[in-house]
Amino acid sequence: MARYLADGQNHEAGFLLWQAGASYSAPGIVEAVTSCRAAGLDDAAETILISVTERADRQAVLNVVAALDHAGRHRDVTFMLTAATRPPR
């Protein structure tokens, strides 16, 4: 993903971020979001979190929220819950 961003291939990077949110396990989401935030890639972290909220498996979404909360990522929990309550675009 970093290579795509560095090369200006934002569409490809965005797809990888969306795919991460749609398929990673809860610990994987925590790791990916934490890495993005540490690198100053807040938009990337938020893309992952939004993708998580679009999962049909609501238990998986709740598992991610619980993992983020357990990891002390309260800002990300708040972001996810806010995103999940917005009407679809």
TAZI-V242108 format. One record per residue. RES is the residue in three letters. SS is DSSP state (helix for helix, strand for strand, loop for the rest). OMEGA is omega in radians with two decimals (999 if undefined). D_CENTER is the distance of its C-alpha to the mean C-alpha in Angstrom with 2 decimals. Layout:
[[RES,SS,OMEGA,D_CENTER] [RES,SS,OMEGA,D_CENTER]]
This chain:
[[MET,loop,-3.14,13.45] [ALA,helix,3.12,15.26] [ARG,helix,3.11,18.46] [TYR,helix,3.12,17.42] [LEU,helix,-3.14,16.42] [ALA,helix,-3.14,19.67] [ASP,loop,3.14,21.63] [GLY,loop,3.13,20.42] [GLN,loop,-3.04,18.97] [ASN,helix,3.14,16.08] [HIS,helix,3.14,16.11] [GLU,helix,3.11,15.81] [ALA,helix,3.12,12.99] [GLY,helix,3.10,11.10] [PHE,helix,3.12,12.02] [LEU,helix,3.12,10.84] [LEU,helix,3.12,7.26] [TRP,helix,3.14,7.64] [GLN,helix,3.10,9.51] [ALA,helix,-3.14,7.24] [GLY,helix,-3.11,5.01] [ALA,helix,-2.98,8.63] [SER,helix,-3.10,10.41] [TYR,loop,3.02,9.39] [SER,loop,3.13,11.12] [ALA,helix,3.11,10.11] [PRO,helix,3.11,11.51] [GLY,helix,3.09,9.81] [ILE,helix,3.13,6.24] [VAL,helix,-3.13,8.16] [GLU,helix,-3.12,9.84] [ALA,helix,-3.13,7.39] [VAL,helix,3.12,5.81] [THR,helix,3.12,9.53] [SER,helix,3.12,10.83] [CYS,helix,-3.13,9.25] [ARG,helix,-3.13,10.50] [ALA,helix,3.14,13.71] [ALA,loop,-3.13,14.32] [GLY,loop,-3.13,14.10] [LEU,loop,-3.09,11.35] [ASP,helix,3.12,9.90] [ASP,helix,3.12,9.41] [ALA,helix,3.11,7.43] [ALA,helix,-3.11,5.01] [GLU,helix,3.05,5.30] [THR,helix,3.09,5.33] [ILE,helix,-3.09,2.23] [LEU,helix,3.10,2.68] [ILE,helix,3.12,5.86] [SER,helix,3.09,6.13] [VAL,helix,-3.08,6.01] [THR,helix,-3.13,8.58] [GLU,loop,3.12,10.57] [ARG,loop,3.07,11.46] [ALA,loop,-3.13,15.20] [ASP,loop,-3.07,15.28] [ARG,helix,3.10,15.02] [GLN,helix,3.10,15.86] [ALA,helix,3.10,12.82] [VAL,helix,3.12,10.72] [LEU,helix,3.09,13.19] [ASN,helix,3.11,13.01] [VAL,helix,3.11,9.38] [VAL,helix,-3.13,10.64] [ALA,helix,3.14,13.71] [ALA,helix,3.09,12.32] [LEU,helix,3.12,10.45] [ASP,helix,3.14,13.78] [HIS,helix,3.13,15.85] [ALA,loop,3.13,14.34] [GLY,loop,-3.10,15.28] [ARG,loop,-3.03,11.93] [HIS,helix,3.09,13.49] [ARG,helix,3.13,12.26] [ASP,helix,3.05,8.61] [VAL,helix,3.13,10.35] [THR,helix,3.13,12.36] [PHE,helix,-3.12,9.80] [MET,helix,-3.12,8.26] [LEU,helix,3.08,11.93] [THR,helix,3.14,13.10] [ALA,helix,-3.11,10.91] [ALA,helix,-3.10,12.06] [THR,helix,3.08,15.59] [ARG,loop,3.07,15.93] [PRO,loop,3.13,18.18] [PRO,loop,3.12,17.04] [ARG,loop,999,17.82]]
